Amino acid sequence: MTQFHSALKVPSALDVRDNPSDAFIEELRRRFPTERETDQLLTRKMRRRSGPAYSHVTLQVFLDRLHAMLSDVIEGGFRVRDPRWLTGGASKLQVYFVLDWTAPGRGAVSDELVVRMDPAEASNTTSRVREAELLKAFESVLPVPKVLWIDRDARWFPEPVIIYTFERGVAKPKGASAGHVVGLGTDFGPRLRQVLAPQFLRHLAEIHTADVGSIHSSSMQVPSVGSTECARWQLNRARRVWEEDRGEDFPLMDVAVNWMERHLPALDRVSVVHGDFRSGNFLFDETTGEITAWLDWERGHLGDRHRDLAWMTQKEKGHFTEDNKTYLVCGLIPLEEFYDRYEKASGLTVDVERLKWYRVLNCFQVVATTMATMYRVAKLGKSHQDILLARLRAIAPVGAHELCELLQGEV
């Protein structure tokens, strides 16, 4: 019995990821080169992993940090009032507040704002700088929050922060999809589908056809057209996350990597890729059906539009119609119509082979995020959303099943 209990206490070799050495971190950087910003973010995550778990931040402490930041970035007096925590999302802490201040070019105003902060470690390691750059790029094109300030290096807050305008709207109809995570299987109903679907397609087309050369960015690299550089960056990012966070062996992931390595697609056109374009990430007016804001640009990058197209058509993001016969992409558009309508809206083509490659990559990423990252973050208590992350881990078998279906007959 003593030997049995002793055996249970032997740590897994995979537990080295709880307290990674410099050598371990550098080896993963060498094996999986990716964009500079992504590399810096993942390296920072791993170097801080053995540090303290997430510590509850009271609203007053949060406001003290906010006041310190605003005192440095605002000339003149200001007042912060009516603060409250915002719910929703699986990765960020968010606080709403009203700022009374004298804004440059606008005079005395009262702005409704949101401050978004990372926890000690998030379910997705992303860049506040990149999020801000993309929001600014589409400020006059799409309904998006307006960025006012960013605390890139956590000078004032414990973690990086972005402050932008509060936008009104709902992410799903009241009473719909009870018990569902927002954006996964959201049922908008026939009336709202008719109004939202054309906007959804038009906004997606505007993102993918945007002039990349006019976007001012310090965080996004431009991949070479005609090369596999873009696909390689995205694959290496997903592989690195899997190897950094996983708590178990899963041979299916090795099979998927082998197939993706042998079928890396060349890039035909550089597009802005939102990275998480789907229901749940836009707000709308429930009465009119008008989309009022596109959120969560944190996974955005310059690359292949097929990454977005594959992401939003994954099974868990949509559902079947009321008669259980027609599958709706993001609960909005019949799958058999989606690609044709996208091509007409954007003037861009959909390549079946590139689409399949990115579907495999996305399934790999879903498994990596849910089976590996969410496990590790919850295990180490690095997030305020540990219960939600543990719940979302149940999505892993769905992603794995879809991955098996995609690879069937290919390997």
DAGIFEN-V11184 format. One record per residue. PHI is phi in whole degrees, 0 to 359 (999 if undefined). OMEGA is omega in radians with two decimals (* if undefined). Layout:
BEGIN
phi;omega
PHI;OMEGA
PHI;OMEGA
END
This chain:
BEGIN
phi;omega
999;3.12
298;3.13
296;3.14
297;-3.14
295;3.11
296;3.13
297;3.14
296;-3.06
274;3.13
291;-3.11
291;3.08
289;3.09
299;-3.14
284;3.14
287;3.06
299;3.13
288;3.06
289;-3.10
217;-3.00
292;3.10
279;3.08
300;-3.13
296;3.12
298;-3.12
298;-3.10
293;3.11
295;3.11
292;3.07
298;-3.14
291;-3.08
287;-3.02
232;3.12
294;-3.12
213;-3.12
301;-3.10
302;-3.10
298;3.12
296;3.12
300;-3.13
296;-3.12
293;-3.12
292;3.10
295;3.10
299;3.13
302;-3.07
289;3.14
290;-3.13
258;-3.00
299;-3.09
280;3.11
283;-3.07
299;3.03
290;3.09
299;3.10
246;-3.09
304;3.11
257;3.11
287;3.13
300;-3.13
294;3.09
297;3.12
301;-3.13
292;3.08
298;3.12
294;3.12
299;-3.14
298;3.12
297;3.14
293;-3.11
296;3.11
297;-3.13
274;-3.03
259;-3.14
250;3.02
271;-3.12
99;-3.10
281;3.10
200;3.07
220;3.05
258;-3.12
218;3.08
54;-3.13
286;3.04
199;3.06
291;3.01
252;3.10
267;3.12
101;-3.13
87;-3.10
251;-3.02
220;-3.00
244;2.93
268;-3.06
226;3.12
233;3.04
269;3.02
202;3.05
254;3.14
247;3.01
267;-3.07
197;3.08
258;-3.05
274;3.11
304;3.11
81;-3.12
238;-3.14
80;-3.11
288;-3.10
219;3.00
238;-3.08
258;2.99
274;-3.02
230;3.08
228;3.00
250;-3.11
247;-3.13
230;3.04
290;2.91
283;3.13
302;3.04
208;-3.03
262;3.08
292;3.03
223;3.13
276;-3.02
225;-3.01
256;3.03
292;3.11
297;3.14
296;3.09
302;-3.14
295;-3.13
297;-3.13
289;3.09
299;3.12
294;-3.12
295;-3.08
253;-3.08
303;-3.12
259;-3.07
249;-3.08
233;3.01
288;-3.14
221;3.04
297;3.10
266;-3.13
281;3.07
256;-3.11
214;3.09
217;3.05
252;-2.99
299;-3.00
255;3.13
55;3.11
289;-3.09
254;-3.09
253;3.10
297;-3.12
223;3.12
305;-3.03
222;2.97
232;3.11
240;3.12
217;-3.05
289;3.06
279;-3.14
248;-3.09
272;3.13
145;3.11
238;3.12
266;3.09
206;3.12
300;3.11
301;3.10
84;-3.11
274;3.03
51;-3.13
304;3.11
87;3.13
274;2.95
289;-3.06
303;3.12
97;3.10
252;3.13
75;-3.13
296;3.12
257;-3.13
275;-3.09
83;-3.05
304;-3.06
296;-3.10
291;3.10
303;-3.10
297;-3.10
273;-3.05
283;-3.03
303;3.14
298;3.10
294;3.14
305;-3.13
292;-3.12
296;-3.14
293;3.09
298;3.13
297;-3.14
293;3.08
292;-3.05
288;-3.14
257;-3.14
298;3.12
285;-3.09
298;-3.10
294;-3.11
268;-3.11
272;3.11
271;-3.06
216;3.03
256;-3.01
249;-3.05
249;3.06
267;-3.13
263;3.13
287;-3.10
278;3.05
292;-3.14
89;3.13
248;3.09
262;-3.07
303;-3.12
299;3.14
298;-3.14
296;3.11
301;-3.08
291;3.10
293;-3.14
296;3.09
299;-3.12
297;-3.14
293;-3.13
294;3.10
299;3.12
301;-3.10
288;3.11
287;-2.90
247;-2.94
297;3.12
245;-3.13
201;3.02
276;3.13
212;-3.01
306;3.13
303;-3.13
292;3.09
292;3.10
297;-3.13
296;3.12
299;3.14
303;3.14
293;-3.12
295;3.10
300;-3.09
277;-3.07
230;3.14
304;-3.11
275;3.05
279;-3.11
275;-3.14
262;-3.09
199;3.09
276;3.10
236;2.88
286;3.09
250;-3.13
296;3.08
95;3.12
209;-3.10
282;-3.06
190;2.99
295;-3.06
97;3.13
250;2.94
232;3.05
257;3.13
212;3.06
277;-3.02
293;-3.14
284;-3.07
267;-3.07
81;-3.13
282;3.06
288;-3.05
256;3.14
193;2.95
255;-3.04
244;2.98
55;3.08
271;-2.96
292;3.09
264;-3.08
295;3.10
195;3.03
262;-3.06
181;-3.01
262;-3.14
303;-3.12
295;3.06
299;3.09
294;-3.09
299;3.12
288;-3.09
297;-3.02
285;-3.14
261;3.07
293;-2.94
302;-3.03
289;-3.09
270;3.13
236;3.11
196;3.11
270;3.10
294;-3.06
303;3.13
272;3.08
63;-3.09
246;-3.03
245;3.10
278;-3.11
252;3.08
294;-3.10
54;3.13
72;-3.00
235;-2.93
228;3.09
305;-3.08
303;-3.09
292;3.11
259;-2.90
302;-3.04
292;3.09
297;-3.14
293;3.09
295;-3.14
299;3.11
291;-3.11
288;-3.02
257;-3.02
77;3.13
256;-3.13
267;3.05
247;-3.14
266;-3.04
298;-3.10
291;3.10
294;3.11
299;-3.13
295;-3.13
300;-3.13
287;3.02
293;3.08
296;3.13
301;-3.11
295;3.08
297;3.08
301;-3.13
295;3.11
299;3.13
295;3.14
298;-3.12
292;-3.03
278;-3.08
281;-3.06
254;-3.02
296;-3.11
296;3.05
298;-3.04
293;-3.13
296;3.13
293;-3.14
300;-3.08
269;3.11
64;-3.04
269;-3.06
225;3.04
286;-3.05
251;-3.05
297;3.14
292;3.11
296;-3.14
296;3.09
296;3.11
291;-3.11
293;3.10
300;3.13
293;3.11
286;-3.07
308;3.14
298;3.11
295;3.10
296;-3.14
294;3.12
296;3.12
295;3.11
298;3.10
299;3.13
298;-3.12
293;-3.07
271;-3.11
300;-3.13
82;-3.10
261;-3.07
235;*
END
